[in-house]
Amino acid sequence: MEPFKNVSSIATPFQQANVDTDLIVPSRYLKTIKTTGIGEGLLYTLRFHEDGSPIKSSVFHQPLYANSAILLTGPNFGCGSSREHAVWALREAGYKVLIGTSFADIFASNCYKNGILTVTLPEDLVNELMCAAVAGLEMAVNLEKQEITTDEGRVISFDIPLARKDYLLQGLDEISLTLQSVDNIKAYQEERLQHLPWQSFD
């Protein structure tokens, strides 16, 4: 996983509440265990008609937000099943930061494991950022300082668990974190085999 870097972008304003993971990525995209190739399915039913033609009124088809790396969400985003594919689809679509009033716990955890920062803010601040996004104003997200700065100079601070912050900044997930302790694990195995030689770690 790549270390998280500061993000400057126009944010995509998506205010719908209670968007579950079934809506974020349809079930037909769950046939693969690859983490790529499912970005096209992101919020498919909100972006395309049944015949596959684009819903032109969808915010996701507006040229202003074509290269957006920040998604402003409604409350309880990512609820429902725990499918990690939803996070993979968001990441492949280019989103690196999600900002909203609340996120489902498992969904938020999956985001951190895949290098996406979720920022939880009070409703009035999210609405303020929504207005800035609609106006086409960029915002910058600085994880190290835990700040969001708008084009108008407004600075908004946010909280994040220290462990998750460190993992994102270092580009670590649980596997890479474990691999940092390989020498200690091997030393433990060797020492244990001296006392219990009939046990094997192969």
PAMISE-926803 format. One record per residue (C-alpha): residue number from 0; x, y, z. Coordinates in steps of 0.05 Angstrom, whole numbers. Layout:
BEGIN
<n=NUM; u=X; v=Y; w=Z>
...
This chain:
BEGIN
<n=0; u=0; v=0; w=0>
<n=1; u=26; v=69; w=-18>
<n=2; u=37; v=120; w=38>
<n=3; u=-19; v=171; w=41>
<n=4; u=-1; v=238; w=12>
<n=5; u=-35; v=305; w=19>
<n=6; u=-95; v=312; w=-27>
<n=7; u=-117; v=376; w=-63>
<n=8; u=-179; v=369; w=-105>
<n=9; u=-249; v=393; w=-120>
<n=10; u=-294; v=348; w=-79>
<n=11; u=-353; v=310; w=-108>
<n=12; u=-417; v=330; w=-70>
<n=13; u=-458; v=267; w=-58>
<n=14; u=-510; v=280; w=-4>
<n=15; u=-551; v=217; w=-6>
<n=16; u=-560; v=186; w=63>
<n=17; u=-554; v=112; w=83>
<n=18; u=-516; v=91; w=21>
<n=19; u=-502; v=17; w=33>
<n=20; u=-446; v=-25; w=3>
<n=21; u=-496; v=-60; w=-42>
<n=22; u=-509; v=7; w=-76>
<n=23; u=-436; v=27; w=-76>
<n=24; u=-418; v=-35; w=-117>
<n=25; u=-469; v=-84; w=-147>
<n=26; u=-465; v=-158; w=-128>
<n=27; u=-444; v=-179; w=-198>
<n=28; u=-376; v=-147; w=-185>
<n=29; u=-364; v=-192; w=-125>
<n=30; u=-345; v=-251; w=-169>
<n=31; u=-272; v=-230; w=-169>
<n=32; u=-222; v=-228; w=-112>
<n=33; u=-179; v=-179; w=-151>
<n=34; u=-175; v=-109; w=-123>
<n=35; u=-177; v=-78; w=-192>
<n=36; u=-226; v=-77; w=-249>
<n=37; u=-288; v=-59; w=-209>
<n=38; u=-284; v=17; w=-209>
<n=39; u=-332; v=19; w=-268>
<n=40; u=-385; v=-12; w=-222>
<n=41; u=-381; v=44; w=-170>
<n=42; u=-452; v=68; w=-155>
<n=43; u=-472; v=38; w=-221>
<n=44; u=-548; v=45; w=-213>
<n=45; u=-540; v=119; w=-196>
<n=46; u=-495; v=131; w=-256>
<n=47; u=-527; v=89; w=-311>
<n=48; u=-596; v=70; w=-337>
<n=49; u=-615; v=-3; w=-344>
<n=50; u=-594; v=-2; w=-417>
<n=51; u=-525; v=22; w=-397>
<n=52; u=-533; v=93; w=-420>
<n=53; u=-507; v=147; w=-372>
<n=54; u=-554; v=184; w=-326>
<n=55; u=-531; v=253; w=-348>
<n=56; u=-559; v=288; w=-286>
<n=57; u=-515; v=245; w=-241>
<n=58; u=-462; v=286; w=-205>
<n=59; u=-412; v=232; w=-224>
<n=60; u=-420; v=251; w=-297>
<n=61; u=-408; v=325; w=-287>
<n=62; u=-343; v=348; w=-320>
<n=63; u=-327; v=392; w=-259>
<n=64; u=-317; v=329; w=-216>
<n=65; u=-284; v=285; w=-268>
<n=66; u=-217; v=283; w=-232>
<n=67; u=-243; v=290; w=-161>
<n=68; u=-203; v=253; w=-107>
<n=69; u=-249; v=273; w=-50>
<n=70; u=-320; v=248; w=-39>
<n=71; u=-368; v=286; w=6>
<n=72; u=-420; v=237; w=31>
<n=73; u=-487; v=236; w=67>
<n=74; u=-495; v=205; w=136>
<n=75; u=-485; v=131; w=149>
<n=76; u=-445; v=120; w=85>
<n=77; u=-421; v=49; w=74>
<n=78; u=-474; v=14; w=116>
<n=79; u=-500; v=-55; w=100>
<n=80; u=-456; v=-115; w=84>
<n=81; u=-382; v=-113; w=97>
<n=82; u=-360; v=-125; w=25>
<n=83; u=-290; v=-97; w=15>
<n=84; u=-304; v=-91; w=-59>
<n=85; u=-341; v=-26; w=-44>
<n=86; u=-276; v=5; w=-20>
<n=87; u=-237; v=-24; w=-78>
<n=88; u=-286; v=8; w=-127>
<n=89; u=-279; v=76; w=-93>
<n=90; u=-204; v=72; w=-93>
<n=91; u=-201; v=52; w=-166>
<n=92; u=-247; v=109; w=-184>
<n=93; u=-194; v=156; w=-155>
<n=94; u=-223; v=174; w=-87>
<n=95; u=-171; v=181; w=-33>
<n=96; u=-212; v=218; w=19>
<n=97; u=-284; v=210; w=42>
<n=98; u=-315; v=265; w=84>
<n=99; u=-383; v=258; w=119>
<n=100; u=-421; v=260; w=184>
<n=101; u=-416; v=185; w=196>
<n=102; u=-391; v=121; w=165>
<n=103; u=-407; v=49; w=180>
<n=104; u=-353; v=20; w=226>
<n=105; u=-333; v=-40; w=183>
<n=106; u=-333; v=2; w=120>
<n=107; u=-289; v=55; w=152>
<n=108; u=-241; v=1; w=176>
<n=109; u=-237; v=-28; w=105>
<n=110; u=-222; v=42; w=79>
<n=111; u=-162; v=49; w=125>
<n=112; u=-137; v=-20; w=105>
<n=113; u=-138; v=2; w=32>
<n=114; u=-107; v=71; w=39>
<n=115; u=-171; v=113; w=39>
<n=116; u=-179; v=167; w=93>
<n=117; u=-248; v=176; w=123>
<n=118; u=-261; v=242; w=158>
<n=119; u=-320; v=250; w=204>
<n=120; u=-345; v=322; w=216>
<n=121; u=-407; v=355; w=245>
<n=122; u=-465; v=366; w=197>
<n=123; u=-456; v=441; w=192>
<n=124; u=-383; v=434; w=170>
<n=125; u=-400; v=379; w=119>
<n=126; u=-454; v=425; w=91>
<n=127; u=-404; v=481; w=87>
<n=128; u=-357; v=437; w=47>
<n=129; u=-415; v=414; w=3>
<n=130; u=-428; v=487; w=-15>
<n=131; u=-355; v=497; w=-32>
<n=132; u=-356; v=435; w=-76>
<n=133; u=-419; v=457; w=-113>
<n=134; u=-384; v=524; w=-125>
<n=135; u=-325; v=487; w=-156>
<n=136; u=-276; v=507; w=-102>
<n=137; u=-218; v=462; w=-86>
<n=138; u=-199; v=438; w=-17>
<n=139; u=-135; v=409; w=10>
<n=140; u=-131; v=352; w=60>
<n=141; u=-69; v=348; w=103>
<n=142; u=-68; v=284; w=143>
<n=143; u=-5; v=299; w=183>
<n=144; u=-35; v=365; w=208>
<n=145; u=-106; v=335; w=209>
<n=146; u=-133; v=396; w=172>
<n=147; u=-178; v=411; w=113>
<n=148; u=-165; v=478; w=80>
<n=149; u=-213; v=508; w=28>
<n=150; u=-195; v=555; w=-29>
<n=151; u=-226; v=610; w=13>
<n=152; u=-175; v=599; w=68>
<n=153; u=-223; v=564; w=116>
<n=154; u=-185; v=513; w=159>
<n=155; u=-224; v=455; w=190>
<n=156; u=-190; v=407; w=238>
<n=157; u=-210; v=334; w=244>
<n=158; u=-196; v=277; w=291>
<n=159; u=-168; v=209; w=273>
<n=160; u=-143; v=151; w=316>
<n=161; u=-67; v=156; w=321>
<n=162; u=-55; v=84; w=299>
<n=163; u=-96; v=93; w=236>
<n=164; u=-61; v=158; w=221>
<n=165; u=7; v=125; w=227>
<n=166; u=-14; v=66; w=184>
<n=167; u=-39; v=112; w=128>
<n=168; u=22; v=158; w=130>
<n=169; u=69; v=97; w=127>
<n=170; u=27; v=59; w=77>
<n=171; u=18; v=0; w=124>
<n=172; u=-36; v=-52; w=128>
<n=173; u=-41; v=-110; w=177>
<n=174; u=1; v=-156; w=133>
<n=175; u=57; v=-106; w=121>
<n=176; u=56; v=-88; w=195>
<n=177; u=65; v=-162; w=213>
<n=178; u=122; v=-169; w=163>
<n=179; u=160; v=-115; w=200>
<n=180; u=166; v=-165; w=258>
<n=181; u=189; v=-225; w=217>
<n=182; u=256; v=-229; w=254>
<n=183; u=222; v=-228; w=322>
<n=184; u=173; v=-281; w=299>
<n=185; u=229; v=-327; w=274>
<n=186; u=268; v=-316; w=338>
<n=187; u=206; v=-336; w=379>
<n=188; u=197; v=-399; w=336>
<n=189; u=269; v=-420; w=344>
<n=190; u=268; v=-409; w=419>
<n=191; u=203; v=-448; w=427>
<n=192; u=230; v=-507; w=387>
<n=193; u=287; v=-513; w=436>
<n=194; u=237; v=-526; w=492>
<n=195; u=185; v=-562; w=451>
<n=196; u=223; v=-596; w=394>
<n=197; u=164; v=-639; w=374>
<n=198; u=126; v=-577; w=351>
<n=199; u=135; v=-551; w=281>
<n=200; u=117; v=-483; w=251>
<n=201; u=122; v=-508; w=178>
